[in-house]
Amino acid sequence: MVKRNPTGENEALTANSGGVSGSFGGQPDSVPTDDDAQEPVRLRFASLPLFVESYVLPNWRHPTNGIAWCGRWWEHAEAITRLSACWEAFEVMRREPAPALSVWWRDHLDVHMAALTRESGPFKQCDAERGMHRQQPIWSNVQPPAGLFPVDDDAEIGGRPAAQTKETR
């Protein structure tokens, strides 16, 4: 069973020239629970950086020719998002019977690491061996005309301000 994080403290990430800002609250949104106890199960890894350093990198060893990696992965919004998704899935799937971890590798880690480390990926301008780090620029975006797309007023981002409750509408 999966229990949602009741605090809902995940903030939107913003990538800029200064790096990534925002917080993932220090743990995945979903925490596995024991079906009998309904209590959150203790996470294997206390943080995303610990998961990457202690599990992903020691187990994901490939020649660096033709792929890109950045030792400052945590300054790339796409890396934070993809590696957080891997960590969250790992914390759930590690408690499942076999072949759950094999499925996790195939459907999660392999997919996200391939996207992150491909030559045209977010680390394209970084070189881990030379200690070079440079973020890719954010693509341009032109706002569509008002009314072209439906808007959910109750959405956390882009909806009505939180102070304006249903009673005041």
N, C-alpha and C positions, 0 to 999 in steps of 0.2 A: 504494500500500500504506500502511496506517496502523499505526504502532507505538505501543503503549500506554505511558504514562508509567510506568516501572518503580518509581518511588519511592512512588506511590500516596499522595502527601501531601495530597490534598484533604481538608479537614476540613469537618464540617457547619457551615453558617452558622447563627448564632443572631441573630435580630433582637431588640433590646430598646430601651429608651428611650435608651441610650447609643449606639446605632448598630448596625453589623453587625460581628461578630467572626468570625474564621476566616480561612483562607488558601486560595487556589487555587494556591499554589506558583509564581505568577508566569507561568505559561504554560498553554495548554490541555492537557487530559489526553491528547488524541490529537495526534500530530505527524506530518505527512505525510513520507513517505520516497520516495526514488527507487527504483524497482523494481530497477534494475541494481546500485546501490551498497549498498542496504539500510542506508544511513546516514541519520540524521534530516536533513531539509531545513531550511535556515535559515528561521525564521519571518519573515514580512514585518513584523509589529509585535511589539516586545519585551514589551509588557504590555497588559493589558485597557484601562487608562486611555488609553494611547497609541492603541490601535485606535479607541476611542470618539472621542477628541479629533481625531485625524488623518484618520479615514476615515468613521465613521458621521455625526458632526455636520456636517461640510462637505458631505456628500452627501444628508443627510436634512433638507431645508429646507422647512418647511411653515408656513403662518400659525398663530399660537398661539391664535387664537380657537377654542374647542371642543375643544382638546387640552391636555394637561398635560405639563410637563417639569420636571425638577428638576436644577439644576446640581450638586447633591450626590447624583447618582444612585447613587454608590458607597456610600451609607448605606442603601440599600434592597435587602434581600436578593433580592427578585424581579428587580430590575434587574441585579444582579450575575449572577444565574443565567442570565437570558435573554440578556444581552449577551455573557456567556462562551460560551454555546451558539452565538451568531452568529459570534463570533470564531473558535471552533474549526472551525466549518463553513467559514468564509471561508478559513482557512489550508489546508484540504484542497481545497476546490473551486476556488480560484484557480489551481491547478496543472492542473486538468482542462481538456480542450478545450471549445470553445463548444458549447452554450450554458450551461455550468456556472455562470457568474456571473449570468446571467439567472435561472436556477433558484434560485441562492442568494438573490437579491433576493426573488423570489416566495415561496419556501418558508421562508425564514429571516428576513431582515431585515424585510420587510413585515409578517409575522405577529407577530414579537416587538415591533417598534416600535408597531404598532397596539395591542397588549395593554398596553404600558407607558404610552402617551400618551393612551389613551381617558379620557374624563371620569371614569369610575369606577375607573380604574387606580390603581396604587400611588403615583402622584404627585398624586393628587386634591387633597390639602391643601397642595401646594407651588405656588409661583408663581415661575417663573424670572425673569420681568420685574421682580418686586418683591423678589427675593432671599429669598422666604419658603420655609422648609423645615419640614415636619412629617410624621413617619412615621405610616402607618396602624397601628392597634393589631393585635396578633396575635389571631386568633380563638380563642375558648375551645375546649377539648378535654376531653372526659371519657373517661378510660381505660376500654376495654371489659373485661368480666370475663376473668380469667385462663383460658386454654384455649379461648376462643372462636375464635381465629385460630391457624393453625400458626406456629411460630417456627423460623427457620433458625439453628441454633446456630453456624454458621460465618460468619454475616454480620458485616461490619465494625462495624456499629452495632446494638446490642441483642442480639448473640450472646453467647457465652461470652467471658470475659476472654481476651486474647491469651496470657497466661501459661499458661492451661490448654490445652495442646496435645492432639492426638488421642491421644498416648501416655499422657496422664494421665487420660483420660476413663474 
